[in-house]
Amino acid sequence: MTRSPFRLLMPMAAAVALAGVSAPALAQSMSEPAGHHMVAPPHLSLAAYGEVKVAPDMATINFGVMTEAATAEEAMRQNAQYMERVMAALRRAGIAERDIQTSGLNLSAQYDYQQDQPPRLRGYQATNRVTVTVRDLSRVGTTADAVVSAGVNQIDGISFGLTDRTAAEDQARRLAVRDLQRKAGLYAEALGVQLGGIRSLSEGTSMSAPPPMPYARSMAMESADASTSVSPGQLTVRVHISGVYDLIR
């Protein structure tokens, strides 16, 4: 029996057609770069800061009353009596209740130690600590003197601050951005490239002040009708920023 020549040619034609389609497709897939091999555009990372100096508008005084007695109850009772007088002195000085905050209350046993001897209980010590905000800087010294006269025997110092830092921080931000732009333009010019848009920007803020002023009242002040002198000075508000710029070759 003879076979039809048409049937013999069909497999060969199909193979040629498959080869004609698959070869260009394979060449095209090999020539296309993978997406993860794309090179990121060049960029420039810089940091800058802006700084402004402002006068404080508030002060904080940290003080306490410490009492000692033979028993814990007596130490606490004496402490409460002194603190009652201190609170009355603060009210007379014009300090609002919202600006008075108890920051610590402690009671501890006190011992005497001698060599080769067991500790001997001497009594008990009670301490009540208060943080006061003074919003009229002209009354900081007189307020400190008033609480000392009422019974305060521990003052950690006087520090100064701002009620609202927003305006000072915004001014420092403008100075920081101006400095960042200046640096970016300078680097782009030196590298012989064009400066593109900014890709990211981050910031951090800080405020520094002189160390807290130690409180010292001399005998001359006690004998004369004089109050403790207080100098607020200036505060430094600083904003740090970091930015990333695109570069155009």
Biotite code that builds the C-alpha atoms (Angstrom):
import biotite.structure as struc

atoms = struc.array([
    struc.Atom([0.000, 0.000, 0.000], chain_id="A", res_id=1, res_name="MET", atom_name="CA", element="C"),
    struc.Atom([1.314, 3.414, -0.937], chain_id="A", res_id=2, res_name="THR", atom_name="CA", element="C"),
    struc.Atom([1.257, 6.293, 1.539], chain_id="A", res_id=3, res_name="ARG", atom_name="CA", element="C"),
    struc.Atom([-0.042, 9.731, 0.669], chain_id="A", res_id=4, res_name="SER", atom_name="CA", element="C"),
    struc.Atom([2.726, 12.302, 0.170], chain_id="A", res_id=5, res_name="PRO", atom_name="CA", element="C"),
    struc.Atom([0.488, 14.882, 1.903], chain_id="A", res_id=6, res_name="PHE", atom_name="CA", element="C"),
    struc.Atom([0.623, 12.991, 5.212], chain_id="A", res_id=7, res_name="ARG", atom_name="CA", element="C"),
    struc.Atom([4.407, 12.729, 5.077], chain_id="A", res_id=8, res_name="LEU", atom_name="CA", element="C"),
    struc.Atom([4.849, 16.461, 4.626], chain_id="A", res_id=9, res_name="LEU", atom_name="CA", element="C"),
    struc.Atom([2.609, 17.521, 7.536], chain_id="A", res_id=10, res_name="MET", atom_name="CA", element="C"),
    struc.Atom([5.036, 16.729, 10.415], chain_id="A", res_id=11, res_name="PRO", atom_name="CA", element="C"),
    struc.Atom([7.900, 18.415, 8.599], chain_id="A", res_id=12, res_name="MET", atom_name="CA", element="C"),
    struc.Atom([5.856, 21.572, 7.984], chain_id="A", res_id=13, res_name="ALA", atom_name="CA", element="C"),
    struc.Atom([4.825, 21.724, 11.637], chain_id="A", res_id=14, res_name="ALA", atom_name="CA", element="C"),
    struc.Atom([8.449, 21.447, 12.777], chain_id="A", res_id=15, res_name="ALA", atom_name="CA", element="C"),
    struc.Atom([9.548, 24.274, 10.483], chain_id="A", res_id=16, res_name="VAL", atom_name="CA", element="C"),
    struc.Atom([6.687, 26.454, 11.699], chain_id="A", res_id=17, res_name="ALA", atom_name="CA", element="C"),
    struc.Atom([7.587, 25.818, 15.363], chain_id="A", res_id=18, res_name="LEU", atom_name="CA", element="C"),
    struc.Atom([11.218, 26.645, 14.735], chain_id="A", res_id=19, res_name="ALA", atom_name="CA", element="C"),
    struc.Atom([10.266, 29.820, 12.928], chain_id="A", res_id=20, res_name="GLY", atom_name="CA", element="C"),
    struc.Atom([8.285, 31.054, 15.941], chain_id="A", res_id=21, res_name="VAL", atom_name="CA", element="C"),
    struc.Atom([10.403, 29.918, 18.854], chain_id="A", res_id=22, res_name="SER", atom_name="CA", element="C"),
    struc.Atom([13.841, 31.124, 17.704], chain_id="A", res_id=23, res_name="ALA", atom_name="CA", element="C"),
    struc.Atom([13.037, 34.894, 17.543], chain_id="A", res_id=24, res_name="PRO", atom_name="CA", element="C"),
    struc.Atom([11.135, 34.665, 20.839], chain_id="A", res_id=25, res_name="ALA", atom_name="CA", element="C"),
    struc.Atom([14.148, 33.091, 22.551], chain_id="A", res_id=26, res_name="LEU", atom_name="CA", element="C"),
    struc.Atom([16.487, 35.710, 21.135], chain_id="A", res_id=27, res_name="ALA", atom_name="CA", element="C"),
    struc.Atom([14.188, 38.462, 22.372], chain_id="A", res_id=28, res_name="GLN", atom_name="CA", element="C"),
    struc.Atom([13.990, 37.050, 25.924], chain_id="A", res_id=29, res_name="SER", atom_name="CA", element="C"),
    struc.Atom([17.781, 36.774, 26.151], chain_id="A", res_id=30, res_name="MET", atom_name="CA", element="C"),
    struc.Atom([18.332, 40.366, 25.023], chain_id="A", res_id=31, res_name="SER", atom_name="CA", element="C"),
    struc.Atom([15.901, 41.999, 27.527], chain_id="A", res_id=32, res_name="GLU", atom_name="CA", element="C"),
    struc.Atom([17.591, 43.105, 30.800], chain_id="A", res_id=33, res_name="PRO", atom_name="CA", element="C"),
    struc.Atom([16.108, 41.891, 34.063], chain_id="A", res_id=34, res_name="ALA", atom_name="CA", element="C"),
    struc.Atom([14.308, 44.543, 36.144], chain_id="A", res_id=35, res_name="GLY", atom_name="CA", element="C"),
    struc.Atom([16.490, 44.046, 39.213], chain_id="A", res_id=36, res_name="HIS", atom_name="CA", element="C"),
    struc.Atom([19.612, 44.873, 37.201], chain_id="A", res_id=37, res_name="HIS", atom_name="CA", element="C"),
    struc.Atom([18.521, 48.475, 36.562], chain_id="A", res_id=38, res_name="MET", atom_name="CA", element="C"),
    struc.Atom([21.035, 51.037, 37.860], chain_id="A", res_id=39, res_name="VAL", atom_name="CA", element="C"),
    struc.Atom([19.648, 53.552, 40.381], chain_id="A", res_id=40, res_name="ALA", atom_name="CA", element="C"),
    struc.Atom([20.057, 57.218, 39.438], chain_id="A", res_id=41, res_name="PRO", atom_name="CA", element="C"),
    struc.Atom([22.918, 59.028, 41.204], chain_id="A", res_id=42, res_name="PRO", atom_name="CA", element="C"),
    struc.Atom([22.026, 60.936, 44.332], chain_id="A", res_id=43, res_name="HIS", atom_name="CA", element="C"),
    struc.Atom([23.576, 63.216, 46.942], chain_id="A", res_id=44, res_name="LEU", atom_name="CA", element="C"),
    struc.Atom([23.075, 62.826, 50.723], chain_id="A", res_id=45, res_name="SER", atom_name="CA", element="C"),
    struc.Atom([23.707, 65.878, 52.912], chain_id="A", res_id=46, res_name="LEU", atom_name="CA", element="C"),
    struc.Atom([23.092, 67.156, 56.444], chain_id="A", res_id=47, res_name="ALA", atom_name="CA", element="C"),
    struc.Atom([22.654, 70.711, 57.721], chain_id="A", res_id=48, res_name="ALA", atom_name="CA", element="C"),
    struc.Atom([21.321, 72.579, 60.727], chain_id="A", res_id=49, res_name="TYR", atom_name="CA", element="C"),
    struc.Atom([19.716, 75.872, 61.647], chain_id="A", res_id=50, res_name="GLY", atom_name="CA", element="C"),
    struc.Atom([20.176, 77.583, 64.991], chain_id="A", res_id=51, res_name="GLU", atom_name="CA", element="C"),
    struc.Atom([18.485, 80.519, 66.695], chain_id="A", res_id=52, res_name="VAL", atom_name="CA", element="C"),
    struc.Atom([18.977, 82.083, 70.114], chain_id="A", res_id=53, res_name="LYS", atom_name="CA", element="C"),
    struc.Atom([15.939, 83.255, 72.060], chain_id="A", res_id=54, res_name="VAL", atom_name="CA", element="C"),
    struc.Atom([15.239, 84.645, 75.513], chain_id="A", res_id=55, res_name="ALA", atom_name="CA", element="C"),
    struc.Atom([13.441, 82.227, 77.875], chain_id="A", res_id=56, res_name="PRO", atom_name="CA", element="C"),
    struc.Atom([9.977, 83.062, 79.174], chain_id="A", res_id=57, res_name="ASP", atom_name="CA", element="C"),
    struc.Atom([9.732, 80.592, 82.065], chain_id="A", res_id=58, res_name="MET", atom_name="CA", element="C"),
    struc.Atom([11.866, 79.094, 84.824], chain_id="A", res_id=59, res_name="ALA", atom_name="CA", element="C"),
    struc.Atom([11.753, 75.838, 86.763], chain_id="A", res_id=60, res_name="THR", atom_name="CA", element="C"),
    struc.Atom([12.864, 75.496, 90.389], chain_id="A", res_id=61, res_name="ILE", atom_name="CA", element="C"),
    struc.Atom([13.421, 72.043, 91.896], chain_id="A", res_id=62, res_name="ASN", atom_name="CA", element="C"),
    struc.Atom([13.520, 72.006, 95.678], chain_id="A", res_id=63, res_name="PHE", atom_name="CA", element="C"),
    struc.Atom([12.734, 69.839, 98.679], chain_id="A", res_id=64, res_name="GLY", atom_name="CA", element="C"),
    struc.Atom([12.233, 69.641, 102.423], chain_id="A", res_id=65, res_name="VAL", atom_name="CA", element="C"),
    struc.Atom([14.261, 67.064, 104.343], chain_id="A", res_id=66, res_name="MET", atom_name="CA", element="C"),
    struc.Atom([13.501, 66.221, 107.987], chain_id="A", res_id=67, res_name="THR", atom_name="CA", element="C"),
    struc.Atom([14.968, 63.685, 110.406], chain_id="A", res_id=68, res_name="GLU", atom_name="CA", element="C"),
    struc.Atom([13.436, 62.260, 113.580], chain_id="A", res_id=69, res_name="ALA", atom_name="CA", element="C"),
    struc.Atom([13.709, 59.262, 115.873], chain_id="A", res_id=70, res_name="ALA", atom_name="CA", element="C"),
    struc.Atom([10.612, 57.622, 114.379], chain_id="A", res_id=71, res_name="THR", atom_name="CA", element="C"),
    struc.Atom([9.232, 57.428, 110.860], chain_id="A", res_id=72, res_name="ALA", atom_name="CA", element="C"),
    struc.Atom([5.929, 58.966, 111.974], chain_id="A", res_id=73, res_name="GLU", atom_name="CA", element="C"),
    struc.Atom([7.650, 61.971, 113.527], chain_id="A", res_id=74, res_name="GLU", atom_name="CA", element="C"),
    struc.Atom([9.860, 62.523, 110.461], chain_id="A", res_id=75, res_name="ALA", atom_name="CA", element="C"),
    struc.Atom([6.793, 62.543, 108.185], chain_id="A", res_id=76, res_name="MET", atom_name="CA", element="C"),
    struc.Atom([4.805, 64.777, 110.553], chain_id="A", res_id=77, res_name="ARG", atom_name="CA", element="C"),
    struc.Atom([7.546, 67.402, 110.701], chain_id="A", res_id=78, res_name="GLN", atom_name="CA", element="C"),
    struc.Atom([7.967, 67.248, 106.941], chain_id="A", res_id=79, res_name="ASN", atom_name="CA", element="C"),
    struc.Atom([4.252, 67.793, 106.381], chain_id="A", res_id=80, res_name="ALA", atom_name="CA", element="C"),
    struc.Atom([4.295, 70.856, 108.645], chain_id="A", res_id=81, res_name="GLN", atom_name="CA", element="C"),
    struc.Atom([7.146, 72.425, 106.709], chain_id="A", res_id=82, res_name="TYR", atom_name="CA", element="C"),
    struc.Atom([5.573, 71.604, 103.343], chain_id="A", res_id=83, res_name="MET", atom_name="CA", element="C"),
    struc.Atom([2.306, 73.226, 104.402], chain_id="A", res_id=84, res_name="GLU", atom_name="CA", element="C"),
    struc.Atom([4.180, 76.461, 105.051], chain_id="A", res_id=85, res_name="ARG", atom_name="CA", element="C"),
    struc.Atom([6.071, 76.123, 101.754], chain_id="A", res_id=86, res_name="VAL", atom_name="CA", element="C"),
    struc.Atom([2.835, 75.738, 99.784], chain_id="A", res_id=87, res_name="MET", atom_name="CA", element="C"),
    struc.Atom([1.377, 78.797, 101.484], chain_id="A", res_id=88, res_name="ALA", atom_name="CA", element="C"),
    struc.Atom([4.510, 80.767, 100.560], chain_id="A", res_id=89, res_name="ALA", atom_name="CA", element="C"),
    struc.Atom([4.155, 79.695, 96.917], chain_id="A", res_id=90, res_name="LEU", atom_name="CA", element="C"),
    struc.Atom([0.543, 80.858, 96.831], chain_id="A", res_id=91, res_name="ARG", atom_name="CA", element="C"),
    struc.Atom([1.545, 84.218, 98.293], chain_id="A", res_id=92, res_name="ARG", atom_name="CA", element="C"),
    struc.Atom([4.233, 84.476, 95.603], chain_id="A", res_id=93, res_name="ALA", atom_name="CA", element="C"),
    struc.Atom([1.551, 84.176, 92.925], chain_id="A", res_id=94, res_name="GLY", atom_name="CA", element="C"),
    struc.Atom([2.361, 80.625, 91.767], chain_id="A", res_id=95, res_name="ILE", atom_name="CA", element="C"),
    struc.Atom([-0.694, 78.863, 90.313], chain_id="A", res_id=96, res_name="ALA", atom_name="CA", element="C"),
    struc.Atom([-1.656, 75.382, 91.503], chain_id="A", res_id=97, res_name="GLU", atom_name="CA", element="C"),
    struc.Atom([-1.102, 73.972, 88.004], chain_id="A", res_id=98, res_name="ARG", atom_name="CA", element="C"),
    struc.Atom([2.543, 75.067, 88.202], chain_id="A", res_id=99, res_name="ASP", atom_name="CA", element="C"),
    struc.Atom([3.261, 73.148, 91.433], chain_id="A", res_id=100, res_name="ILE", atom_name="CA", element="C"),
    struc.Atom([4.027, 69.445, 91.143], chain_id="A", res_id=101, res_name="GLN", atom_name="CA", element="C"),
    struc.Atom([5.263, 66.924, 93.693], chain_id="A", res_id=102, res_name="THR", atom_name="CA", element="C"),
    struc.Atom([8.227, 65.160, 92.090], chain_id="A", res_id=103, res_name="SER", atom_name="CA", element="C"),
    struc.Atom([9.239, 62.805, 94.894], chain_id="A", res_id=104, res_name="GLY", atom_name="CA", element="C"),
    struc.Atom([8.358, 61.599, 98.398], chain_id="A", res_id=105, res_name="LEU", atom_name="CA", element="C"),
    struc.Atom([10.844, 59.398, 100.230], chain_id="A", res_id=106, res_name="ASN", atom_name="CA", element="C"),
    struc.Atom([11.218, 57.904, 103.702], chain_id="A", res_id=107, res_name="LEU", atom_name="CA", element="C"),
    struc.Atom([14.310, 55.951, 104.687], chain_id="A", res_id=108, res_name="SER", atom_name="CA", element="C"),
    struc.Atom([15.956, 54.610, 107.826], chain_id="A", res_id=109, res_name="ALA", atom_name="CA", element="C"),
    struc.Atom([19.272, 56.188, 108.831], chain_id="A", res_id=110, res_name="GLN", atom_name="CA", element="C"),
    struc.Atom([22.056, 54.127, 110.387], chain_id="A", res_id=111, res_name="TYR", atom_name="CA", element="C"),
    struc.Atom([25.361, 54.858, 112.071], chain_id="A", res_id=112, res_name="ASP", atom_name="CA", element="C"),
    struc.Atom([28.238, 52.642, 111.018], chain_id="A", res_id=113, res_name="TYR", atom_name="CA", element="C"),
    struc.Atom([31.298, 51.873, 113.122], chain_id="A", res_id=114, res_name="GLN", atom_name="CA", element="C"),
    struc.Atom([34.127, 49.503, 112.381], chain_id="A", res_id=115, res_name="GLN", atom_name="CA", element="C"),
    struc.Atom([33.579, 45.959, 113.651], chain_id="A", res_id=116, res_name="ASP", atom_name="CA", element="C"),
    struc.Atom([30.124, 46.937, 114.917], chain_id="A", res_id=117, res_name="GLN", atom_name="CA", element="C"),
    struc.Atom([26.679, 46.166, 113.517], chain_id="A", res_id=118, res_name="PRO", atom_name="CA", element="C"),
    struc.Atom([24.775, 49.142, 112.052], chain_id="A", res_id=119, res_name="PRO", atom_name="CA", element="C"),
    struc.Atom([22.867, 51.145, 114.668], chain_id="A", res_id=120, res_name="ARG", atom_name="CA", element="C"),
    struc.Atom([19.549, 52.759, 113.802], chain_id="A", res_id=121, res_name="LEU", atom_name="CA", element="C"),
    struc.Atom([19.840, 56.515, 114.262], chain_id="A", res_id=122, res_name="ARG", atom_name="CA", element="C"),
    struc.Atom([16.381, 57.516, 113.074], chain_id="A", res_id=123, res_name="GLY", atom_name="CA", element="C"),
    struc.Atom([14.390, 58.186, 109.929], chain_id="A", res_id=124, res_name="TYR", atom_name="CA", element="C"),
    struc.Atom([14.694, 60.725, 107.133], chain_id="A", res_id=125, res_name="GLN", atom_name="CA", element="C"),
    struc.Atom([11.721, 62.051, 105.153], chain_id="A", res_id=126, res_name="ALA", atom_name="CA", element="C"),
    struc.Atom([12.110, 64.051, 101.936], chain_id="A", res_id=127, res_name="THR", atom_name="CA", element="C"),
    struc.Atom([9.396, 65.774, 99.919], chain_id="A", res_id=128, res_name="ASN", atom_name="CA", element="C"),
    struc.Atom([10.502, 67.209, 96.566], chain_id="A", res_id=129, res_name="ARG", atom_name="CA", element="C"),
    struc.Atom([8.572, 69.740, 94.472], chain_id="A", res_id=130, res_name="VAL", atom_name="CA", element="C"),
    struc.Atom([8.992, 71.186, 90.972], chain_id="A", res_id=131, res_name="THR", atom_name="CA", element="C"),
    struc.Atom([7.670, 74.717, 90.478], chain_id="A", res_id=132, res_name="VAL", atom_name="CA", element="C"),
    struc.Atom([7.250, 76.606, 87.205], chain_id="A", res_id=133, res_name="THR", atom_name="CA", element="C"),
    struc.Atom([7.664, 80.383, 87.447], chain_id="A", res_id=134, res_name="VAL", atom_name="CA", element="C"),
    struc.Atom([6.197, 82.214, 84.439], chain_id="A", res_id=135, res_name="ARG", atom_name="CA", element="C"),
    struc.Atom([7.217, 85.708, 85.526], chain_id="A", res_id=136, res_name="ASP", atom_name="CA", element="C"),
    struc.Atom([11.018, 85.736, 85.340], chain_id="A", res_id=137, res_name="LEU", atom_name="CA", element="C"),
    struc.Atom([11.226, 88.856, 87.475], chain_id="A", res_id=138, res_name="SER", atom_name="CA", element="C"),
    struc.Atom([9.899, 86.800, 90.418], chain_id="A", res_id=139, res_name="ARG", atom_name="CA", element="C"),
    struc.Atom([12.235, 83.811, 90.200], chain_id="A", res_id=140, res_name="VAL", atom_name="CA", element="C"),
    struc.Atom([14.662, 85.060, 92.849], chain_id="A", res_id=141, res_name="GLY", atom_name="CA", element="C"),
    struc.Atom([11.982, 86.176, 95.292], chain_id="A", res_id=142, res_name="THR", atom_name="CA", element="C"),
    struc.Atom([10.124, 82.872, 94.869], chain_id="A", res_id=143, res_name="THR", atom_name="CA", element="C"),
    struc.Atom([13.259, 80.896, 95.709], chain_id="A", res_id=144, res_name="ALA", atom_name="CA", element="C"),
    struc.Atom([13.878, 83.053, 98.766], chain_id="A", res_id=145, res_name="ASP", atom_name="CA", element="C"),
    struc.Atom([10.257, 82.676, 99.893], chain_id="A", res_id=146, res_name="ALA", atom_name="CA", element="C"),
    struc.Atom([10.309, 78.873, 99.928], chain_id="A", res_id=147, res_name="VAL", atom_name="CA", element="C"),
    struc.Atom([13.662, 78.803, 101.719], chain_id="A", res_id=148, res_name="VAL", atom_name="CA", element="C"),
    struc.Atom([12.266, 81.104, 104.404], chain_id="A", res_id=149, res_name="SER", atom_name="CA", element="C"),
    struc.Atom([9.271, 78.769, 104.731], chain_id="A", res_id=150, res_name="ALA", atom_name="CA", element="C"),
    struc.Atom([11.415, 75.695, 105.399], chain_id="A", res_id=151, res_name="GLY", atom_name="CA", element="C"),
    struc.Atom([12.945, 74.428, 102.145], chain_id="A", res_id=152, res_name="VAL", atom_name="CA", element="C"),
    struc.Atom([16.468, 73.148, 102.821], chain_id="A", res_id=153, res_name="ASN", atom_name="CA", element="C"),
    struc.Atom([17.310, 71.565, 99.433], chain_id="A", res_id=154, res_name="GLN", atom_name="CA", element="C"),
    struc.Atom([17.381, 73.373, 96.069], chain_id="A", res_id=155, res_name="ILE", atom_name="CA", element="C"),
    struc.Atom([18.806, 71.556, 93.032], chain_id="A", res_id=156, res_name="ASP", atom_name="CA", element="C"),
    struc.Atom([19.019, 74.674, 90.893], chain_id="A", res_id=157, res_name="GLY", atom_name="CA", element="C"),
    struc.Atom([17.056, 76.919, 88.559], chain_id="A", res_id=158, res_name="ILE", atom_name="CA", element="C"),
    struc.Atom([16.635, 76.148, 84.852], chain_id="A", res_id=159, res_name="SER", atom_name="CA", element="C"),
    struc.Atom([15.015, 78.176, 82.066], chain_id="A", res_id=160, res_name="PHE", atom_name="CA", element="C"),
    struc.Atom([12.845, 77.247, 79.105], chain_id="A", res_id=161, res_name="GLY", atom_name="CA", element="C"),
    struc.Atom([10.193, 78.258, 76.587], chain_id="A", res_id=162, res_name="LEU", atom_name="CA", element="C"),
    struc.Atom([6.459, 77.888, 76.986], chain_id="A", res_id=163, res_name="THR", atom_name="CA", element="C"),
    struc.Atom([6.092, 77.353, 73.213], chain_id="A", res_id=164, res_name="ASP", atom_name="CA", element="C"),
    struc.Atom([9.066, 76.469, 71.007], chain_id="A", res_id=165, res_name="ARG", atom_name="CA", element="C"),
    struc.Atom([7.133, 76.444, 67.714], chain_id="A", res_id=166, res_name="THR", atom_name="CA", element="C"),
    struc.Atom([8.144, 79.890, 66.413], chain_id="A", res_id=167, res_name="ALA", atom_name="CA", element="C"),
    struc.Atom([11.817, 79.401, 67.287], chain_id="A", res_id=168, res_name="ALA", atom_name="CA", element="C"),
    struc.Atom([11.886, 75.917, 65.741], chain_id="A", res_id=169, res_name="GLU", atom_name="CA", element="C"),
    struc.Atom([10.235, 77.142, 62.527], chain_id="A", res_id=170, res_name="ASP", atom_name="CA", element="C"),
    struc.Atom([12.835, 79.873, 62.196], chain_id="A", res_id=171, res_name="GLN", atom_name="CA", element="C"),
    struc.Atom([15.601, 77.313, 62.725], chain_id="A", res_id=172, res_name="ALA", atom_name="CA", element="C"),
    struc.Atom([13.999, 75.042, 60.100], chain_id="A", res_id=173, res_name="ARG", atom_name="CA", element="C"),
    struc.Atom([14.138, 77.797, 57.484], chain_id="A", res_id=174, res_name="ARG", atom_name="CA", element="C"),
    struc.Atom([17.800, 78.391, 58.240], chain_id="A", res_id=175, res_name="LEU", atom_name="CA", element="C"),
    struc.Atom([18.516, 74.659, 58.051], chain_id="A", res_id=176, res_name="ALA", atom_name="CA", element="C"),
    struc.Atom([16.804, 74.246, 54.660], chain_id="A", res_id=177, res_name="VAL", atom_name="CA", element="C"),
    struc.Atom([18.629, 77.292, 53.319], chain_id="A", res_id=178, res_name="ARG", atom_name="CA", element="C"),
    struc.Atom([21.947, 75.792, 54.395], chain_id="A", res_id=179, res_name="ASP", atom_name="CA", element="C"),
    struc.Atom([21.053, 72.393, 52.907], chain_id="A", res_id=180, res_name="LEU", atom_name="CA", element="C"),
    struc.Atom([20.150, 73.953, 49.547], chain_id="A", res_id=181, res_name="GLN", atom_name="CA", element="C"),
    struc.Atom([23.367, 75.952, 49.535], chain_id="A", res_id=182, res_name="ARG", atom_name="CA", element="C"),
    struc.Atom([25.469, 72.858, 50.161], chain_id="A", res_id=183, res_name="LYS", atom_name="CA", element="C"),
    struc.Atom([23.616, 70.821, 47.529], chain_id="A", res_id=184, res_name="ALA", atom_name="CA", element="C"),
    struc.Atom([24.109, 73.514, 44.884], chain_id="A", res_id=185, res_name="GLY", atom_name="CA", element="C"),
    struc.Atom([27.786, 73.807, 45.758], chain_id="A", res_id=186, res_name="LEU", atom_name="CA", element="C"),
    struc.Atom([28.413, 70.070, 45.426], chain_id="A", res_id=187, res_name="TYR", atom_name="CA", element="C"),
    struc.Atom([26.469, 69.822, 42.164], chain_id="A", res_id=188, res_name="ALA", atom_name="CA", element="C"),
    struc.Atom([28.500, 72.667, 40.668], chain_id="A", res_id=189, res_name="GLU", atom_name="CA", element="C"),
    struc.Atom([31.787, 71.145, 41.815], chain_id="A", res_id=190, res_name="ALA", atom_name="CA", element="C"),
    struc.Atom([30.821, 67.747, 40.349], chain_id="A", res_id=191, res_name="LEU", atom_name="CA", element="C"),
    struc.Atom([29.692, 69.243, 37.043], chain_id="A", res_id=192, res_name="GLY", atom_name="CA", element="C"),
    struc.Atom([26.161, 67.875, 37.279], chain_id="A", res_id=193, res_name="VAL", atom_name="CA", element="C"),
    struc.Atom([22.698, 69.355, 37.637], chain_id="A", res_id=194, res_name="GLN", atom_name="CA", element="C"),
    struc.Atom([20.761, 69.190, 40.871], chain_id="A", res_id=195, res_name="LEU", atom_name="CA", element="C"),
    struc.Atom([17.473, 67.331, 40.640], chain_id="A", res_id=196, res_name="GLY", atom_name="CA", element="C"),
    struc.Atom([14.569, 67.215, 43.050], chain_id="A", res_id=197, res_name="GLY", atom_name="CA", element="C"),
    struc.Atom([14.836, 66.234, 46.682], chain_id="A", res_id=198, res_name="ILE", atom_name="CA", element="C"),
    struc.Atom([14.096, 62.572, 47.301], chain_id="A", res_id=199, res_name="ARG", atom_name="CA", element="C"),
    struc.Atom([13.723, 62.568, 51.096], chain_id="A", res_id=200, res_name="SER", atom_name="CA", element="C"),
    struc.Atom([14.072, 64.888, 54.094], chain_id="A", res_id=201, res_name="LEU", atom_name="CA", element="C"),
    struc.Atom([14.264, 64.128, 57.822], chain_id="A", res_id=202, res_name="SER", atom_name="CA", element="C"),
    struc.Atom([14.795, 66.310, 60.888], chain_id="A", res_id=203, res_name="GLU", atom_name="CA", element="C"),
    struc.Atom([15.596, 66.357, 64.589], chain_id="A", res_id=204, res_name="GLY", atom_name="CA", element="C"),
    struc.Atom([15.261, 69.222, 67.090], chain_id="A", res_id=205, res_name="THR", atom_name="CA", element="C"),
    struc.Atom([17.041, 70.159, 70.295], chain_id="A", res_id=206, res_name="SER", atom_name="CA", element="C"),
    struc.Atom([17.168, 73.019, 72.777], chain_id="A", res_id=207, res_name="MET", atom_name="CA", element="C"),
    struc.Atom([20.101, 73.782, 75.023], chain_id="A", res_id=208, res_name="SER", atom_name="CA", element="C"),
    struc.Atom([20.389, 76.168, 77.934], chain_id="A", res_id=209, res_name="ALA", atom_name="CA", element="C"),
    struc.Atom([23.094, 77.089, 80.400], chain_id="A", res_id=210, res_name="PRO", atom_name="CA", element="C"),
    struc.Atom([23.462, 74.570, 83.273], chain_id="A", res_id=211, res_name="PRO", atom_name="CA", element="C"),
    struc.Atom([20.974, 75.016, 86.128], chain_id="A", res_id=212, res_name="PRO", atom_name="CA", element="C"),
    struc.Atom([21.975, 77.884, 88.399], chain_id="A", res_id=213, res_name="MET", atom_name="CA", element="C"),
    struc.Atom([22.955, 76.770, 91.898], chain_id="A", res_id=214, res_name="PRO", atom_name="CA", element="C"),
    struc.Atom([21.037, 78.545, 94.623], chain_id="A", res_id=215, res_name="TYR", atom_name="CA", element="C"),
    struc.Atom([23.107, 80.372, 97.232], chain_id="A", res_id=216, res_name="ALA", atom_name="CA", element="C"),
    struc.Atom([21.784, 82.904, 99.692], chain_id="A", res_id=217, res_name="ARG", atom_name="CA", element="C"),
    struc.Atom([24.412, 84.820, 101.593], chain_id="A", res_id=218, res_name="SER", atom_name="CA", element="C"),
    struc.Atom([24.167, 86.179, 105.124], chain_id="A", res_id=219, res_name="MET", atom_name="CA", element="C"),
    struc.Atom([24.256, 89.689, 103.662], chain_id="A", res_id=220, res_name="ALA", atom_name="CA", element="C"),
    struc.Atom([21.035, 88.948, 101.787], chain_id="A", res_id=221, res_name="MET", atom_name="CA", element="C"),
    struc.Atom([19.390, 87.662, 104.939], chain_id="A", res_id=222, res_name="GLU", atom_name="CA", element="C"),
    struc.Atom([20.348, 90.715, 106.943], chain_id="A", res_id=223, res_name="SER", atom_name="CA", element="C"),
    struc.Atom([19.431, 93.180, 104.202], chain_id="A", res_id=224, res_name="ALA", atom_name="CA", element="C"),
    struc.Atom([16.091, 93.247, 102.421], chain_id="A", res_id=225, res_name="ASP", atom_name="CA", element="C"),
    struc.Atom([17.495, 91.874, 99.161], chain_id="A", res_id=226, res_name="ALA", atom_name="CA", element="C"),
    struc.Atom([16.451, 88.952, 96.968], chain_id="A", res_id=227, res_name="SER", atom_name="CA", element="C"),
    struc.Atom([18.507, 86.409, 95.081], chain_id="A", res_id=228, res_name="THR", atom_name="CA", element="C"),
    struc.Atom([19.681, 87.742, 91.716], chain_id="A", res_id=229, res_name="SER", atom_name="CA", element="C"),
    struc.Atom([18.788, 85.568, 88.709], chain_id="A", res_id=230, res_name="VAL", atom_name="CA", element="C"),
    struc.Atom([20.028, 86.009, 85.100], chain_id="A", res_id=231, res_name="SER", atom_name="CA", element="C"),
    struc.Atom([17.967, 84.108, 82.491], chain_id="A", res_id=232, res_name="PRO", atom_name="CA", element="C"),
    struc.Atom([20.470, 84.432, 79.630], chain_id="A", res_id=233, res_name="GLY", atom_name="CA", element="C"),
    struc.Atom([19.521, 82.923, 76.250], chain_id="A", res_id=234, res_name="GLN", atom_name="CA", element="C"),
    struc.Atom([18.417, 79.533, 74.959], chain_id="A", res_id=235, res_name="LEU", atom_name="CA", element="C"),
    struc.Atom([19.709, 77.875, 71.784], chain_id="A", res_id=236, res_name="THR", atom_name="CA", element="C"),
    struc.Atom([17.121, 76.149, 69.590], chain_id="A", res_id=237, res_name="VAL", atom_name="CA", element="C"),
    struc.Atom([18.626, 73.944, 66.883], chain_id="A", res_id=238, res_name="ARG", atom_name="CA", element="C"),
    struc.Atom([17.069, 71.896, 64.066], chain_id="A", res_id=239, res_name="VAL", atom_name="CA", element="C"),
    struc.Atom([19.116, 69.190, 62.309], chain_id="A", res_id=240, res_name="HIS", atom_name="CA", element="C"),
    struc.Atom([17.996, 67.968, 58.870], chain_id="A", res_id=241, res_name="ILE", atom_name="CA", element="C"),
    struc.Atom([19.206, 65.324, 56.421], chain_id="A", res_id=242, res_name="SER", atom_name="CA", element="C"),
    struc.Atom([18.254, 65.365, 52.740], chain_id="A", res_id=243, res_name="GLY", atom_name="CA", element="C"),
    struc.Atom([18.787, 63.222, 49.638], chain_id="A", res_id=244, res_name="VAL", atom_name="CA", element="C"),
    struc.Atom([18.889, 64.943, 46.223], chain_id="A", res_id=245, res_name="TYR", atom_name="CA", element="C"),
    struc.Atom([18.774, 63.374, 42.762], chain_id="A", res_id=246, res_name="ASP", atom_name="CA", element="C"),
    struc.Atom([21.631, 64.301, 40.430], chain_id="A", res_id=247, res_name="LEU", atom_name="CA", element="C"),
    struc.Atom([21.214, 64.773, 36.677], chain_id="A", res_id=248, res_name="ILE", atom_name="CA", element="C"),
    struc.Atom([24.238, 63.992, 34.533], chain_id="A", res_id=249, res_name="ARG", atom_name="CA", element="C"),
])
